[in-house]
Amino acid sequence: MSAEAAVAPKQVTEHSPEEVERVKNWINSEEYKVKNFARTALVVNPAHACQPLGAQMVATGFEGALPFIHGSQGCASYFRSTFSRHYREPAAATCDAMTEDGAVFGGQNNLFEGLQNAYEIYKPKMIPIFTTCMPEVIGDDLNAYTKNAKTQGFIPEELPTPYANTPSFNGSHIHGYDAMLKSILETLTEGQKVEGKCTGKLNIIPGFDGNVGNLREYKRILELMGIPYCMLADVSDVFDSGCDGEYKLYPGGTKLEDAAESINGKATISMQKYSSVTTMKWIESEYDGEKAILPLPFGVKKTDDFILKLSQLFDKPIPEVLKAERARAVDAMTDGHQYLHGRKFAIAGDPDYLIGIVSFLLEMGARPWHILCSRTTKKFQKEMQALLDSSVFGEGCSIYINKDLWHMRSLLVTDPVDGIIGDTHAKWAARDAKIPLFRIGFPIIDRVNLHRTPVVGYNGAISMLSMLANKFLDIKDETCEDQWFEMMR
């Protein structure tokens, strides 16, 4: 017997090659799609992550903050590894390593020991705490536990310890982002509101955005317009800190004193409605100044809306630099529109990203044919439908909410499109449908540096256009028989 045969796994059930081929063809059929869409209790390859991952994104975005996971080591490793693989950067966080004992008797002792070790070893300025499934199922009281940790001397009384309940079995990463951000702002701004005081700053909430290039683009635009700002939960330097030979445990983030003063800001805007719902409701009631919720500035029109809103809020003229950038974006879209016009796309992702991407595609005369959001509400569906109805290119396009990427696969093989836009997890569906995947979203773990290239603003519109159009040109160039394709002599 050969060595290969000796270690070959024995199949539990044997299938003939003919049966394998039959099933392979059947899952591409309309009949299978109907059965697939009838699923109710099973999720296959969801296009979202869990709440605690979103909470860690927020916790990482404040200076000197050490994210603390009240739960098991396995969960903590998943969150950290996901961020590390997406950004190719360390993702500092710790946990209290709950095991079977904690599941039976509660996790208070784990929390005490974990907080004490985290503070004494890493000297954080703030420890944001959030939960995983286990403590949520057994009903751990984080409010009482953190108070007890301070009164019993495990951590200093003055150490900020905002906490958020973020059960993995409910909601998604955008809801965890929202819950953690609200808790941090509640904690840091307590007692900081001063009647009549105004910092003159804009508070800007980027929302759950895995693209640090987008955050830097917001800041660049604000600086060009001369608008002082405080970006709340700024991960741009944390997850894109550069390599200078020195490891920094806390390489950036929003300064705690700036976040505390944000309650006295001149205005507050959120760039993502669906990942800041509860935060913006709280800000509406507690913060001074004007408030606004804007769509992600994908494409020209939504970037226009963003810049005009900034101009109106702060009475600032629009710089010539931005006018020139807009002109270049319009020129680039004119040059490349023929490569996208009329093409059909499938898109999967977070609600705010989907609205932004669809807006851009409609501007280019493309068809956002299949739009899938795996964890959202009918409110989003209604907003997306209104967006589709605003353009002739939205006719016939469909929206699928609370569906997963296996549903998307059925759509791609029964109602084909030219390409799919989404994160890395859409690659299997794209492969089976033999169409290109354009990687926009989170996480992107099989390509490098895409998180550094902005897709918002006028420059982002050029980047997106170039990514989409050039891929189609690559495919045509690599497969056509004409060696002079797109060339002149």
VMD Tcl script that draws the C-alpha trace (Angstrom):
set ca {
  {0.00 0.00 0.00}
  {1.37 3.44 -0.90}
  {1.90 6.13 1.71}
  {-0.74 8.28 -0.02}
  {-3.31 5.51 0.16}
  {-2.52 4.85 3.82}
  {-3.34 8.41 4.87}
  {-6.23 9.03 2.46}
  {-9.42 9.89 4.41}
  {-12.25 7.43 4.13}
  {-15.45 8.99 2.85}
  {-18.48 8.50 5.06}
  {-20.76 8.23 2.03}
  {-19.69 7.15 -1.42}
  {-21.14 8.93 -4.46}
  {-20.70 7.99 -8.09}
  {-19.13 10.57 -10.42}
  {-22.47 10.76 -12.22}
  {-24.29 11.67 -8.99}
  {-21.71 14.29 -8.11}
  {-22.10 15.85 -11.57}
  {-25.91 15.76 -11.29}
  {-25.93 17.60 -7.97}
  {-23.31 20.05 -9.24}
  {-25.62 20.99 -12.10}
  {-28.75 20.93 -9.94}
  {-27.49 23.60 -7.51}
  {-27.22 25.91 -10.52}
  {-30.88 25.46 -11.41}
  {-33.96 27.57 -10.86}
  {-35.50 24.68 -8.91}
  {-32.64 24.74 -6.41}
  {-32.82 28.53 -6.12}
  {-36.44 28.28 -4.99}
  {-35.50 25.74 -2.33}
  {-32.48 27.79 -1.33}
  {-34.55 30.94 -0.80}
  {-37.02 28.94 1.29}
  {-34.33 28.46 3.96}
  {-35.21 29.95 7.35}
  {-33.05 28.31 10.03}
  {-29.67 28.02 8.31}
  {-27.19 30.71 7.30}
  {-24.45 29.91 4.78}
  {-21.57 32.39 4.35}
  {-23.20 35.55 5.77}
  {-22.07 38.93 4.48}
  {-21.59 40.33 7.98}
  {-19.57 39.79 11.16}
  {-20.71 39.76 14.80}
  {-21.35 42.63 17.20}
  {-18.16 42.36 19.32}
  {-15.98 42.80 16.24}
  {-17.64 46.14 15.56}
  {-17.22 47.10 19.21}
  {-13.49 46.38 18.98}
  {-13.22 48.66 15.93}
  {-14.61 51.56 17.98}
  {-12.59 50.76 21.11}
  {-9.39 50.73 19.05}
  {-10.12 54.21 17.71}
  {-9.38 56.13 20.94}
  {-5.92 57.12 22.16}
  {-4.49 54.80 24.79}
  {-7.58 52.56 24.79}
  {-7.18 48.81 25.29}
  {-10.22 46.85 24.04}
  {-11.31 44.30 26.64}
  {-13.44 41.31 25.66}
  {-15.56 39.76 28.39}
  {-15.72 36.26 26.96}
  {-13.60 33.40 25.70}
  {-10.13 33.46 24.19}
  {-11.37 31.92 20.95}
  {-13.74 34.82 20.31}
  {-11.02 37.36 21.09}
  {-8.65 35.63 18.69}
  {-11.24 35.74 15.91}
  {-11.75 39.50 16.22}
  {-8.02 40.25 16.43}
  {-7.08 37.96 13.56}
  {-9.80 39.40 11.32}
  {-8.48 42.93 11.82}
  {-4.86 41.81 11.46}
  {-5.55 39.97 8.22}
  {-7.53 42.87 6.75}
  {-5.16 45.70 7.74}
  {-1.90 43.67 7.93}
  {-1.35 45.39 11.28}
  {-1.37 44.28 14.94}
  {-4.80 44.52 16.58}
  {-4.18 44.99 20.30}
  {-6.94 43.68 22.58}
  {-7.25 41.48 25.64}
  {-9.89 39.27 27.23}
  {-10.72 37.62 30.54}
  {-10.68 34.08 29.08}
  {-14.02 32.80 30.33}
  {-14.30 29.00 30.35}
  {-16.79 26.43 31.65}
  {-16.46 27.73 35.24}
  {-17.48 31.22 34.15}
  {-20.42 29.83 32.21}
  {-21.72 28.13 35.36}
  {-20.83 30.60 38.11}
  {-20.65 33.87 36.18}
  {-17.65 35.75 34.87}
  {-17.10 38.37 37.60}
  {-13.87 36.82 38.91}
  {-12.54 36.49 35.38}
  {-13.33 40.16 34.79}
  {-11.62 41.24 38.02}
  {-8.40 39.38 37.26}
  {-8.42 40.35 33.59}
  {-8.92 44.05 34.27}
  {-6.23 44.10 36.95}
  {-3.68 42.39 34.70}
  {-4.56 44.55 31.70}
  {-4.16 47.78 33.67}
  {-0.96 46.81 35.48}
  {0.80 45.40 32.40}
  {-0.35 47.69 29.57}
  {-1.14 50.96 31.40}
  {-4.08 51.99 29.20}
  {-5.82 55.36 29.52}
  {-9.20 53.68 29.00}
  {-10.49 50.10 28.94}
  {-13.65 49.76 26.84}
  {-15.39 46.48 27.72}
  {-17.71 44.48 25.50}
  {-19.21 41.01 25.55}
  {-19.44 37.82 23.53}
  {-22.18 35.18 23.49}
  {-21.33 33.34 26.70}
  {-21.74 36.18 29.25}
  {-24.83 37.40 27.41}
  {-26.51 33.99 27.57}
  {-25.90 33.64 31.32}
  {-26.83 37.27 32.03}
  {-23.61 38.76 33.41}
  {-24.18 42.28 34.77}
  {-21.33 44.36 33.35}
  {-22.45 47.51 35.12}
  {-22.26 45.85 38.54}
  {-19.07 43.94 37.71}
  {-17.11 47.03 36.63}
  {-18.29 49.00 39.67}
  {-17.23 46.13 41.92}
  {-13.83 45.95 40.19}
  {-13.21 49.57 41.13}
  {-14.59 49.51 44.67}
  {-12.57 46.37 45.42}
  {-9.35 47.94 44.12}
  {-8.67 45.87 41.02}
  {-8.50 49.02 38.87}
  {-8.47 52.73 39.76}
  {-11.78 54.49 40.32}
  {-10.87 57.20 37.80}
  {-10.07 54.79 34.94}
  {-12.74 55.13 32.22}
  {-14.37 51.73 31.65}
  {-17.26 52.19 29.20}
  {-19.06 48.94 28.47}
  {-21.44 47.63 25.83}
  {-23.57 44.51 25.65}
  {-22.74 43.02 22.25}
  {-24.18 39.50 21.89}
  {-22.86 37.74 18.80}
  {-26.18 35.98 18.23}
  {-28.01 39.24 17.58}
  {-27.37 42.10 15.17}
  {-24.07 42.47 13.34}
  {-20.76 44.31 13.52}
  {-22.42 47.66 12.73}
  {-24.69 47.31 15.78}
  {-21.71 46.51 17.99}
  {-19.96 49.58 16.60}
  {-22.97 51.71 17.46}
  {-23.38 50.35 21.00}
  {-19.71 50.74 21.91}
  {-19.41 54.25 20.48}
  {-22.44 55.46 22.41}
  {-21.08 54.00 25.65}
  {-17.63 55.57 25.18}
  {-19.09 59.00 24.44}
  {-21.49 58.77 27.39}
  {-18.57 57.93 29.69}
  {-16.09 60.53 28.43}
  {-18.53 63.45 28.12}
  {-20.12 62.98 31.56}
  {-20.00 66.32 33.37}
  {-18.23 68.04 30.45}
  {-21.15 69.96 28.99}
  {-20.85 73.71 29.55}
  {-23.79 75.98 28.77}
  {-22.89 78.48 26.06}
  {-19.48 76.94 25.34}
  {-18.61 76.03 21.76}
  {-15.34 74.45 20.65}
  {-15.97 75.57 17.08}
  {-15.21 72.04 15.92}
  {-17.03 69.54 13.75}
  {-17.52 66.11 15.29}
  {-17.39 63.56 12.49}
  {-18.36 59.90 12.96}
  {-17.03 57.78 10.08}
  {-19.06 54.68 11.02}
  {-17.82 51.12 10.60}
  {-15.39 51.61 7.72}
  {-12.54 49.21 7.05}
  {-10.94 51.66 4.63}
  {-8.49 53.96 6.45}
  {-8.05 55.80 3.15}
  {-11.65 56.99 3.50}
  {-10.99 58.40 6.98}
  {-7.92 60.22 5.72}
  {-9.90 61.58 2.76}
  {-12.50 63.06 5.14}
  {-9.75 64.73 7.15}
  {-8.00 66.03 4.04}
  {-11.23 67.63 2.78}
  {-11.91 69.22 6.17}
  {-8.39 70.61 6.33}
  {-8.65 72.01 2.80}
  {-11.84 73.81 3.87}
  {-10.28 75.11 7.07}
  {-12.78 73.32 9.31}
  {-11.49 72.23 12.74}
  {-12.69 68.74 13.56}
  {-12.68 65.84 15.97}
  {-13.02 62.44 14.32}
  {-14.69 60.14 16.82}
  {-13.22 56.61 16.80}
  {-10.34 57.43 14.44}
  {-8.59 54.17 13.55}
  {-6.56 55.58 10.64}
  {-3.23 55.76 12.49}
  {-3.95 52.71 14.64}
  {-4.47 50.35 11.71}
  {-2.10 52.12 9.32}
  {0.69 53.25 11.62}
  {3.71 52.84 9.36}
  {6.91 50.92 9.99}
  {9.67 52.99 11.61}
  {11.36 50.23 13.59}
  {9.53 50.96 16.84}
  {6.46 49.08 18.01}
  {3.80 51.32 19.51}
  {1.06 49.67 21.52}
  {-1.14 52.76 21.20}
  {-0.15 54.38 17.88}
  {-3.04 56.82 17.44}
  {-6.74 57.31 17.91}
  {-9.01 60.15 19.04}
  {-7.59 61.95 22.06}
  {-9.75 61.32 25.12}
  {-9.85 65.02 26.00}
  {-11.05 65.87 22.48}
  {-13.77 63.21 22.70}
  {-14.82 64.61 26.09}
  {-15.07 68.13 24.64}
  {-17.05 66.90 21.63}
  {-20.28 67.49 23.56}
  {-19.60 71.24 23.19}
  {-18.90 71.04 19.46}
  {-20.36 73.32 16.82}
  {-21.82 70.47 14.78}
  {-21.87 66.67 14.65}
  {-22.27 64.58 11.51}
  {-22.40 60.84 10.99}
  {-21.26 59.42 7.68}
  {-23.14 56.14 8.18}
  {-26.76 56.18 9.27}
  {-27.15 52.47 9.92}
  {-24.03 52.05 12.07}
  {-24.80 55.02 14.32}
  {-28.54 54.80 15.00}
  {-28.50 54.77 18.82}
  {-25.42 56.99 19.03}
  {-27.00 59.74 16.95}
  {-30.26 59.51 18.90}
  {-28.29 60.07 22.10}
  {-26.22 62.87 20.55}
  {-29.42 64.53 19.35}
  {-30.62 64.81 22.94}
  {-27.31 65.54 24.70}
  {-25.00 67.47 22.36}
  {-25.16 71.12 21.46}
  {-24.80 72.38 17.92}
  {-26.28 71.16 14.68}
  {-26.54 67.48 13.82}
  {-26.72 65.74 10.48}
  {-26.64 62.20 9.14}
  {-25.17 62.01 5.65}
  {-24.82 59.14 3.18}
  {-21.33 57.90 2.39}
  {-19.94 60.24 -0.31}
  {-19.54 57.69 -3.11}
  {-19.57 59.22 -6.57}
  {-19.94 62.84 -7.57}
  {-23.44 63.73 -6.36}
  {-23.08 62.42 -2.83}
  {-19.64 64.03 -2.55}
  {-21.22 67.29 -3.69}
  {-23.83 66.91 -0.95}
  {-21.14 66.24 1.67}
  {-19.01 69.26 0.74}
  {-21.99 71.59 0.39}
  {-23.20 70.54 3.84}
  {-19.79 71.31 5.33}
  {-19.81 74.68 3.57}
  {-23.27 75.47 4.92}
  {-22.53 74.35 8.50}
  {-19.32 76.36 8.82}
  {-19.96 79.16 6.32}
  {-16.83 78.22 4.38}
  {-16.22 78.68 0.65}
  {-15.47 75.59 -1.41}
  {-11.74 75.59 -2.19}
  {-10.56 75.71 -5.80}
  {-8.62 72.50 -5.13}
  {-11.86 70.60 -4.52}
  {-13.52 72.18 -7.55}
  {-10.59 70.97 -9.66}
  {-10.86 67.48 -8.14}
  {-14.54 67.39 -9.03}
  {-13.79 68.40 -12.60}
  {-11.20 65.63 -12.88}
  {-13.66 63.09 -11.49}
  {-16.31 64.10 -14.03}
  {-13.70 63.92 -16.79}
  {-12.58 60.46 -15.69}
  {-16.17 59.23 -15.54}
  {-16.78 60.60 -19.02}
  {-13.65 58.86 -20.32}
  {-14.56 55.52 -18.78}
  {-18.34 55.39 -18.79}
  {-18.56 53.21 -21.92}
  {-16.87 50.34 -20.06}
  {-19.52 50.33 -17.29}
  {-22.64 51.66 -19.00}
  {-25.34 48.98 -19.13}
  {-23.29 46.38 -17.26}
  {-25.06 44.45 -14.52}
  {-23.56 44.14 -11.05}
  {-24.32 42.18 -7.89}
  {-23.44 43.95 -4.63}
  {-23.24 42.58 -1.09}
  {-22.25 44.43 2.06}
  {-23.28 46.76 4.87}
  {-26.34 49.00 4.41}
  {-24.46 52.31 4.20}
  {-21.83 50.94 1.83}
  {-24.54 49.47 -0.39}
  {-26.32 52.81 -0.71}
  {-23.03 54.50 -1.61}
  {-21.97 51.89 -4.18}
  {-25.40 51.77 -5.82}
  {-25.41 55.58 -6.09}
  {-22.07 55.46 -7.89}
  {-23.17 52.69 -10.27}
  {-26.33 54.57 -11.20}
  {-24.25 57.66 -11.98}
  {-22.18 55.53 -14.36}
  {-25.25 54.09 -16.10}
  {-24.56 50.63 -14.68}
  {-27.27 48.30 -13.34}
  {-27.05 47.27 -9.65}
  {-28.98 44.12 -10.52}
  {-28.73 42.07 -7.31}
  {-28.39 44.03 -4.03}
  {-27.96 41.86 -0.94}
  {-27.69 42.87 2.72}
  {-27.51 39.97 5.11}
  {-28.62 41.75 8.31}
  {-30.86 44.80 8.00}
  {-34.44 46.10 8.14}
  {-37.28 46.96 5.78}
  {-36.44 50.62 6.39}
  {-33.18 50.08 4.50}
  {-35.04 48.20 1.76}
  {-37.42 51.12 1.33}
  {-34.56 53.63 1.17}
  {-32.69 51.52 -1.38}
  {-35.81 51.12 -3.51}
  {-36.30 54.89 -3.54}
  {-32.71 55.25 -4.74}
  {-33.28 52.73 -7.54}
  {-36.53 54.44 -8.52}
  {-34.64 57.73 -8.94}
  {-32.80 56.45 -12.01}
  {-33.80 54.66 -15.20}
  {-30.84 52.33 -14.59}
  {-32.49 51.10 -11.38}
  {-35.41 49.56 -13.27}
  {-35.60 45.79 -12.82}
  {-32.98 45.73 -10.05}
  {-33.80 43.66 -6.95}
  {-33.06 44.04 -3.24}
  {-32.60 41.05 -0.94}
  {-32.50 41.65 2.81}
  {-31.52 39.15 5.50}
  {-30.08 36.79 2.90}
  {-26.55 35.36 2.70}
  {-23.90 34.78 0.07}
  {-25.20 31.29 -0.71}
  {-28.44 32.96 -1.73}
  {-26.33 35.32 -3.81}
  {-24.72 32.34 -5.53}
  {-28.12 31.10 -6.67}
  {-28.89 34.54 -8.07}
  {-25.59 34.71 -9.96}
  {-25.96 31.34 -11.66}
  {-29.65 31.70 -12.57}
  {-29.73 35.42 -13.44}
  {-26.15 36.25 -14.50}
  {-24.40 39.59 -14.08}
  {-21.06 40.99 -15.28}
  {-19.39 41.33 -11.88}
  {-19.91 41.34 -8.12}
  {-18.83 43.98 -5.60}
  {-18.21 42.87 -2.02}
  {-15.66 41.65 0.50}
  {-13.41 38.60 0.26}
  {-16.18 36.19 1.29}
  {-17.96 36.77 -2.03}
  {-15.11 35.11 -3.94}
  {-16.66 31.62 -3.88}
  {-19.88 32.83 -5.45}
  {-17.88 34.83 -8.00}
  {-15.77 31.80 -8.89}
  {-18.77 29.55 -9.40}
  {-20.44 32.19 -11.57}
  {-17.17 32.83 -13.43}
  {-17.35 36.59 -12.96}
  {-14.86 39.07 -11.44}
  {-15.06 40.11 -7.79}
  {-14.36 43.76 -7.06}
  {-13.17 43.88 -3.46}
  {-14.81 46.80 -1.65}
  {-15.86 46.43 1.98}
  {-14.72 44.50 5.03}
  {-12.87 42.23 5.39}
  {-10.51 42.02 2.44}
  {-8.05 39.34 3.47}
  {-6.81 37.99 0.14}
  {-5.43 41.21 -1.36}
  {-3.08 43.87 0.00}
  {-3.37 47.64 0.48}
  {-6.91 48.07 -0.81}
  {-7.84 49.50 2.60}
  {-5.44 52.40 1.95}
  {-7.09 53.60 -1.28}
  {-10.14 55.81 -0.63}
  {-13.42 55.05 -2.36}
  {-15.16 58.19 -1.04}
  {-14.88 61.70 -2.39}
  {-13.99 62.74 -5.92}
  {-10.67 60.89 -5.77}
  {-12.51 57.80 -4.52}
  {-14.86 57.98 -7.50}
  {-11.85 57.90 -9.84}
  {-10.38 54.95 -7.92}
  {-13.61 52.95 -8.10}
  {-14.12 53.71 -11.75}
  {-10.55 52.69 -12.55}
  {-10.85 49.44 -10.59}
  {-14.06 48.38 -12.34}
  {-13.30 49.51 -15.87}
  {-9.72 48.26 -15.96}
  {-10.72 44.80 -14.75}
  {-13.19 44.46 -17.61}
  {-10.50 45.69 -19.99}
  {-8.05 43.14 -18.55}
  {-10.52 40.32 -19.11}
  {-11.20 41.45 -22.67}
  {-7.52 41.89 -23.42}
  {-6.59 38.47 -22.02}
  {-9.33 36.57 -23.83}
  {-9.86 38.28 -27.19}
  {-8.07 37.17 -30.34}
  {-7.29 40.70 -31.47}
  {-3.70 41.41 -30.44}
  {-4.26 45.09 -31.31}
  {-7.17 45.47 -28.87}
  {-7.53 49.15 -27.91}
  {-4.27 50.02 -29.72}
  {-3.47 52.24 -32.66}
  {-0.40 52.21 -34.97}
}
mol new
graphics top color blue
foreach p $ca { graphics top sphere $p radius 0.5 }
foreach p [lrange $ca 0 end-1] q [lrange $ca 1 end] { graphics top cylinder $p $q radius 0.2 }
display resetview
